[in-house]
């Protein structure tokens, strides 16, 4: 409809619910998985699968927003950190300055590594976790190469501290 005195169209908005106990800019931690609770008794219409973490990405800015217009779609939050499917930047080794997606992680505590699939060549390679940095796709879209510049600054600070 029209606003007061016909000045502008009033568009209803919805607030996007945040995961429990998280603030506006917080990112949920990866879930531990095999929780200690036993079998959950479900009621009709419920599901045993955990609730999907849905977020709203503004199409104009590409940033996450907590208020959306009625009818706009939510998308599922992507993987973060070194979880399977999460985007990473390779900051050391043979594949330095390339982006990849994590396939799996594993190894002994002091020799952890990840199997990643390179985004450009689709080649699957194994890289030590010390040579990887998690990538925030929204930040990387607005500032291309941000993860690589940040890793270079960390390396320079570590060298200066020695």
N, C-alpha and C positions, 0 to 999 in steps of 0.2 A: 504494500500500500504506500500511500504518500505520508511523509513526515508531517510534523506540525507546520501549519500554514503552507503546505504543499512544497516545501523547500527541497526535500530529497526523499528518495525511496528508502524505506526502513527495511533492512534485511535481517531476519532472525539469525542468531548465532548459537552454536553449541560449544560447550567446553569439553575438551578431550581429556578423559580420565587418565591420571598418571598411575604407574604401578605403585603399590602400597609402600608407604614410608619413603618416597622419593621426592626431592624438591624439583624446581623447574629445570635446572640444567643437569641433574644427576642422570647417570646412565646405569641401568640395572646390572648387577654383577651376574656372571654366568652361574646358572643353577648347578648345584652339586649332583643332582640326579637321583641316585638311590636313597631317597629319604627314608626315615625310620618308621613312618606311619604304615599301618597295615592296609588292608583292602578298604577302599572307601565305598560306602553304600550310596548308590546314586538314586535320585528320584527321576521320574519321567521327565524327559526334556533336558536332562543334564548329561555330561560327558565325563569320562575319566581323563581325557587329555587336558593338560593345563591350558588355561586361557591364553590366547595369543596376545602378544604385546603389540598393540596397534598404535601408530603415530600419524600425525598429519604433517605433510610436507607442502608448504606454500609453493604453488606452481610459478609464481612471479619471481620470488627471491631464491627458491630452492632450500630454504631454511625450515627447520622444524618449528611449528607453532602450536600453542595450546588452546587456541580459539579458532573455530572454523565456521563457515557459513553452512546452514542446513543443506544437506544434499551432497556436500563435497565428500570425496572418498578418503578413507584412512588406508594406510599401507602398513605392512608388517615391518617391525623394526629389524634391521639387518644384523648379522652376527658381528661381534666386536672382539677385540683382543686377538688371541690366537685360536679361537674356536673354529671348527670346520666351516668353511665358506666365508670367513672374514677376510677383507682386503688388507694386504700388508705391503710395505715398501721395503725393498732389499737395499740395505745401506752399506754392505760390505761383501767381500768375496768376489768371485768370478762374475756373478750376476748383479753387481752393484748398479744402482740407479734404475732398476726395473720394478714394476708393480706385479703383484701376484695375488692369488687367492689360496688360503690354507686348505689343504686336503686333509692332513692329519698331523698330530704332534706326538712326540714320544721320545724315549731315551732315558739314560741314567741322569740323576739329579744335576750333576755338574756338566753333562754333555747333551743337554736337550736340543732337539732339532725338529724341524717341521718339513713335511713334504708339501711343496707348493706347486701350483700350476701357474706358469707365467701368463700374463694377460695378452702379451703381443704374439708370442709364438705358440701358445697352448702347450708348451713342453712342461713335463713334470720333473722337478728337481728337488733334491734334499738340501736344506740350508740350515745352519745353526741358528737357534733362536736369538743369539747375540747379534746376528747380522740382519735381523728383521725389526721393523717398527710397525705397530698397528696404524692404520690409516682411517681418518674420519672422512668419509666420502664427501659430505657436505662442505667441510672446510677445504678439502683438496680441490673441489670444483671451483670455489671462489678464489683460492690462492694456489695455483698449480705449482707443484714441487715443494709444498710446505713441509711435508714429512722429511724430505731429503735435506732441506735447509736447517730444520730443527736438529736432525741427527748430526750435521756438520758443526753446529753450534755446540752441541753436547760434547763432541769429540775435541773441539778446540778448547773448551773449558776444562776438560779432563787433562789435556796436554799442558795447559797453563798451570794447573794445580800441582803437577809433578815437579 
